[in-house]
């Protein structure tokens, strides 16, 4: 799921994954039979939008529930968020989906992603790289982890065969 998003589109360009994407994100409605691995990257991913319309975040949990029941014997690789459950409706929805996966599926990998940057991103890293002056709000003491998109892709590919069930992909 999410093969047309910023991370998903790069992941699915990997030639060695052996993925048949003819159904694309309609996977939930026209499931692929006997999928060995399901990468679950689709999500409502805007923290700002989650405050404006938190109902949209229910998509994050409902899609995970559908995948767990459609693919009971497949390895599901889920991209969770470093956003904490009490930080926003988005953070809560990603946490709830990961908890559902842990409780109701046997073969899963949860990759908790920090802020991802790289070509095509809209991250603060790109803002700093491309400007001589940047306005900082607050006192400047906030700290965040940023990981380059290529490192994220490498980790997601490794997750296909890794026995660990939870990864924190950080610097």
WONOR-V463039 format. One record per helix or strand. SS is the DSSP state (H for helix, E for strand). FROM is the first residue (numbers start at 1). LEN is the number of residues. If there is no record, write none. Layout:
BEGIN
SS/FROM/LEN, SS/FROM/LEN
END
This chain:
BEGIN
H/6/6, H/15/3, H/24/5, E/37/4, H/47/6, H/54/17, E/75/7, H/89/16, E/108/6, E/115/3, H/124/7, E/146/3, H/149/10, E/166/4
END
